[in-house]
């Protein structure tokens, strides 16, 4: 019985710490001004171009890029993620958006990541911009790109209208899904 109480104590402490970190992180991201978001978007795009060979030309050929530079993901059994970012078209910010999702399952911990959605077709970009709340997998599909160790996109041809990239502190992240994530326009 003593071991069971010890396990529950550890779980309670871990949950409390995770929720504290998550709420602090989400609060600091949520409270960002338009200028702060734009600065973080610039940093994220610079990192993408630096890490992915051919990234600069690839982004230049896109119709629009949604950059969510600080997406917080945390969970203790019930998980969620949230982040705010900017939609860029022709190098200019044309709107601010947030991304939110929730999940159930075996999960413990948290992380911060950067999400880039690259719109390769005008129709997909226009549908995204006109929506009141665009949901990945329902309103449109996002193909996540996992580049090899070389991180080269020079020779890759995409036939999909929306391509997604997810970065962590160590570069591109693998085996992730954006399915079910909701993107909503926000005022900044």
Buried (B, 14 or more C-beta within 10 A) or exposed (E): EEEEEEEEEEEEEEBEEBBEBBEEBBEEBBEBEBEBBBEBBBBBBEBBBEBBBBBBEBBEEBBBBBBBBBBBBBBBEEBBBBBBBBBBBEEEBEBBBBBBBEBEEEBEEBBBBBBBBBBBBEEBBEBBBEBEEBBBEEBBBBBBBEBEEEBEBEEEEEEBBBBBBBBEEEEBBEEBBBEEBBBBBBEB
